[in-house]
Amino acid sequence: MDASVTRGDDLVTITDLTREFSSGGGFMKPRRTMRAVNNVSLNVPRGKVTGVVGESGCGKSTLARLVLRLLEATEGTVVFDGKDLAKQSQGEMRKLRRRMQMVFQDPYSAIDPRYTIRRALLEPFQVQGEAKTAADAKTTVDELISMVGLSPRMMASFPHQLSGGQKQRVGIARALALRPSFLVLDEPTASLDVSIQAQIIDLLETLKAELGLTYLFISHDLSLVRYFCDRVVVMYLGRVMEILPGAQARPRHHYAHALLESNFEPDPTRRKVVTMLGGEIPSPFATIPGCAFAARCSAASDLCKRERPPLADLGSGHMIACHNPMD
Amino acid sequence: MTLLSVQSISVSIGTLCPLESITFDIGKGEILGLVGESGSGKSLTAMCVMGLLPRIGGTVTKGSIVFDGRELIGLPEIELRRLRGKRIALISQNPMTSLDPIIRIGNQVDQVSILHLGLSAEAARARSLDLIAQLRIPEPAAIHRAYPHQLSGGMKQRIVIAMALAADPDLIVADEPTTALDVTIQAQIIQIMVELVRDRGLALMLITHDMGVVAQACDRVVVLYAGRVAEMNVIGEIFAQPKHPYTRELIRCIPRLGQERGSLKGIPGAVPSIVDYPDGCRFNPRCGDAQELCRNQVPALERKSSGLAACHFSEV
C-alpha cells in the first residue's frame, strides 16, 4: 500500500491538484480551457476544521468535489487516509465513500423531493447494499433524526414540508448515516437566514466533538470561517493565496487582507474606510503567468506579473504565495 | 425634516396579511436601515413605498404614507409615475431586473434624464458619462456603448445606481443592493453609495438582512419580524442596547472577530410561516423571556428610554 504518502496526522493530503474545464470547440470556434483549480496543495489534519474561503469563481466548490472524487482531477493527487483516490476502482471507491461524505449548499436539491425523510435517510444504506430489517431501519432513522435535533414526527414528511434549516439538518443526518470520519461542507449555511445559520454551525460543532469528525468547510464568508475553522485557506482564481494557521492569525497576503477589510463588523463604532481594489477578477480563461492577484494588487511589481509566487512557509504553518507580503 | 413618513401601514394579499401596522419615517439626508430575515416583509415594505403593490395583487388596508407632505395612498397611478424614478428611485437586488438586455447601457441611463429632467439627448449623454465616472467605473465612454451582458455583476449594479441617481431623486429605496455580489465588491459598492448619498444630501432606505452592512452604513434602523416592526432606534443604541429580544439575538448570531468557539448558538426554532402566525408577540415561541402575556397579547410599539420597541418586557 501507499500508506507512506500520508504525512503526520493528516487525514487528507492534496498535492498539485489541477482541474481543467473546456468550452467551445464547435464549428469555427476555438476550444478554450480554464483551470478551475490550479496546482493546489494542502493538507487536512485529522479532527480539525479546515476552512476554504474565496469569492465566486475561485474554485472552492470544484476543490470540494475533487477531494471526494465526485470530479476527476486533471493532474495531481488526493490521498485519503493513505489511499490515492485516483487509483481506486469503482468498487473500492464506493467502500471509501462510507468514510467521506458531503453536505451540499442547497439541501432541497440534495434530497429527492418524492422521498419521505425516512426513506432519504435510509437511501445511503441501500446504495451500499446494506439490507436492514424493519426494526433496524427504525432505530437507525430515530438515531439520526435525534442526532441533528429534529423531531421524530418529521420522519414521514416530504422535503417541501420542511423549512430551510430543517432540510439542511436532514442533509447533515444523511451525510452522517454511514458514520463517516470526514465531511466536506460546501457552503452549508449560505442559503439560510443568519439565525438559522448560527444554529447549524452550532450543530456541526457538537457533532464534530461527539463523533470525532474531520471537516473541510467551504465558504465565502470570512468571518464565519474564522470563527469555525482551525485553519483557513484563502483561494483566488483557482489558486491558494494564503493558509492561516489559526483564526486569530493576521493575513499577510494582499488579497487575504482585502477580503478581511471588506468584511463589515456588526459594530457601528468600528466602521471601515474601504480601499478600492482596482480592476475586476480576471477571466478564468486568461492565462496569467504571474500572481493571479497582481492586476488588482497595489504592491504588485514586475516580478509579480511575470512569475507565479510559490506557496512558502512563514513558520508555524502559515503559508503564503506572495513575492511582497505585508508586514 | 421628515421626508417620508409611514404610519401604521397594513397590507393584504388575498386572505393573507403580510404586513401589519408598519410605522417608520426617514428624514432628509438620512440613511435608514430596514433589517429582518426572510419573510419579515422588508421587500414588501419597499414595494409599498414605491406604490407597486397593485402589481402583485396587494392592497393597503390601513394607514398612510406621506412623502414630502403628500399622501401617497390613493394617489392615481399617473401621479405615482411622476414620482417614481424622478423623486423616489429604486435599486433592486438583481441588476438584471432593472436593465434591458438588448439596449446599450448608455441609452438606458440617458433615458432617465431625458424622461424626467427633459434633457436633450446630448445633455443626457454628458450627464450619464459624468454619473458613470462618479461611480468609479473605468472608461465611462466604453461602458456607455456596452450591453449589460458584457459587464460583471458589480459593474451592472453600479450602472443601476447611476440610473437611480440620474433624475436627482430625494429618496432612494435600495432593496438588498449588494446581496448578490461578492464581499470585496459589496464593500466597495456600499462605500460608493453611502458617499454619493451623503454628498447630495439624499435619503436612503437600505433594505438588508446583513447586520454588518447596517452597522457600516446606517444612521437609524428599523427591525422587522414576521410582518411587524420589532424595534426602531438610532444605530448606536440598536447595537449597544437593543430593546427587543429579537434584535439582541439577531446581533448575537453573527460571529465577531476573535469570538470564542462554541459561543455561537443561533435563535431556536424558525421564522413562523405567514399562514401560521402565533398569537400575541410573533417572536414568543423563539424568545427565552416569553411569558403568558406574550402568548396572548400583541405588544404595542412603544417609546422606550430611547427609540421604539414592541415588547412587553423590555425594561430599558
HADDOCK unambig.tbl for C-alpha pairs under 7 A between the chains (distance, minus, plus):
assign (segid A and resid 55 and name CA) (segid B and resid 182 and name CA) 5.83 0.50 0.50
assign (segid A and resid 56 and name CA) (segid B and resid 182 and name CA) 6.75 0.50 0.50
assign (segid A and resid 193 and name CA) (segid B and resid 37 and name CA) 5.97 0.50 0.50
assign (segid A and resid 193 and name CA) (segid B and resid 38 and name CA) 6.83 0.50 0.50
assign (segid A and resid 194 and name CA) (segid B and resid 253 and name CA) 6.22 0.50 0.50
assign (segid A and resid 195 and name CA) (segid B and resid 250 and name CA) 6.28 0.50 0.50
assign (segid A and resid 195 and name CA) (segid B and resid 253 and name CA) 5.68 0.50 0.50
assign (segid A and resid 195 and name CA) (segid B and resid 266 and name CA) 4.81 0.50 0.50
assign (segid A and resid 195 and name CA) (segid B and resid 267 and name CA) 5.17 0.50 0.50
assign (segid A and resid 196 and name CA) (segid B and resid 266 and name CA) 6.06 0.50 0.50
assign (segid A and resid 196 and name CA) (segid B and resid 267 and name CA) 6.76 0.50 0.50
assign (segid A and resid 197 and name CA) (segid B and resid 266 and name CA) 7.00 0.50 0.50
assign (segid A and resid 198 and name CA) (segid B and resid 253 and name CA) 5.60 0.50 0.50
assign (segid A and resid 198 and name CA) (segid B and resid 264 and name CA) 6.02 0.50 0.50
assign (segid A and resid 198 and name CA) (segid B and resid 265 and name CA) 5.61 0.50 0.50
assign (segid A and resid 198 and name CA) (segid B and resid 266 and name CA) 4.21 0.50 0.50
assign (segid A and resid 199 and name CA) (segid B and resid 265 and name CA) 5.54 0.50 0.50
assign (segid A and resid 199 and name CA) (segid B and resid 266 and name CA) 4.43 0.50 0.50
assign (segid A and resid 199 and name CA) (segid B and resid 267 and name CA) 6.77 0.50 0.50
assign (segid A and resid 202 and name CA) (segid B and resid 262 and name CA) 6.67 0.50 0.50
assign (segid A and resid 202 and name CA) (segid B and resid 264 and name CA) 6.36 0.50 0.50
assign (segid A and resid 202 and name CA) (segid B and resid 265 and name CA) 5.69 0.50 0.50
assign (segid A and resid 223 and name CA) (segid B and resid 255 and name CA) 6.26 0.50 0.50
assign (segid A and resid 223 and name CA) (segid B and resid 256 and name CA) 6.77 0.50 0.50
assign (segid A and resid 223 and name CA) (segid B and resid 257 and name CA) 6.68 0.50 0.50
assign (segid A and resid 224 and name CA) (segid B and resid 255 and name CA) 6.06 0.50 0.50
assign (segid A and resid 227 and name CA) (segid B and resid 255 and name CA) 6.23 0.50 0.50
assign (segid A and resid 227 and name CA) (segid B and resid 259 and name CA) 6.44 0.50 0.50
assign (segid A and resid 227 and name CA) (segid B and resid 261 and name CA) 6.39 0.50 0.50
assign (segid A and resid 228 and name CA) (segid B and resid 261 and name CA) 6.64 0.50 0.50
assign (segid A and resid 248 and name CA) (segid B and resid 258 and name CA) 6.48 0.50 0.50
assign (segid A and resid 259 and name CA) (segid B and resid 184 and name CA) 6.04 0.50 0.50
assign (segid A and resid 262 and name CA) (segid B and resid 183 and name CA) 6.06 0.50 0.50
assign (segid A and resid 262 and name CA) (segid B and resid 184 and name CA) 5.16 0.50 0.50
assign (segid A and resid 262 and name CA) (segid B and resid 187 and name CA) 5.16 0.50 0.50
assign (segid A and resid 263 and name CA) (segid B and resid 183 and name CA) 6.83 0.50 0.50
assign (segid A and resid 264 and name CA) (segid B and resid 212 and name CA) 4.71 0.50 0.50
assign (segid A and resid 264 and name CA) (segid B and resid 213 and name CA) 6.15 0.50 0.50
assign (segid A and resid 264 and name CA) (segid B and resid 216 and name CA) 6.40 0.50 0.50
assign (segid A and resid 265 and name CA) (segid B and resid 212 and name CA) 5.05 0.50 0.50
assign (segid A and resid 265 and name CA) (segid B and resid 256 and name CA) 6.81 0.50 0.50
assign (segid A and resid 266 and name CA) (segid B and resid 211 and name CA) 5.55 0.50 0.50
assign (segid A and resid 266 and name CA) (segid B and resid 212 and name CA) 4.25 0.50 0.50
assign (segid A and resid 266 and name CA) (segid B and resid 215 and name CA) 5.46 0.50 0.50
assign (segid A and resid 267 and name CA) (segid B and resid 215 and name CA) 5.45 0.50 0.50
assign (segid A and resid 267 and name CA) (segid B and resid 239 and name CA) 6.69 0.50 0.50
assign (segid A and resid 268 and name CA) (segid B and resid 215 and name CA) 4.37 0.50 0.50
assign (segid A and resid 268 and name CA) (segid B and resid 216 and name CA) 5.87 0.50 0.50
assign (segid A and resid 268 and name CA) (segid B and resid 235 and name CA) 6.96 0.50 0.50
assign (segid A and resid 268 and name CA) (segid B and resid 236 and name CA) 6.37 0.50 0.50
assign (segid A and resid 271 and name CA) (segid B and resid 216 and name CA) 5.20 0.50 0.50
assign (segid A and resid 274 and name CA) (segid B and resid 187 and name CA) 6.59 0.50 0.50
assign (segid A and resid 274 and name CA) (segid B and resid 188 and name CA) 6.42 0.50 0.50
assign (segid A and resid 274 and name CA) (segid B and resid 191 and name CA) 6.76 0.50 0.50
assign (segid A and resid 276 and name CA) (segid B and resid 188 and name CA) 6.18 0.50 0.50
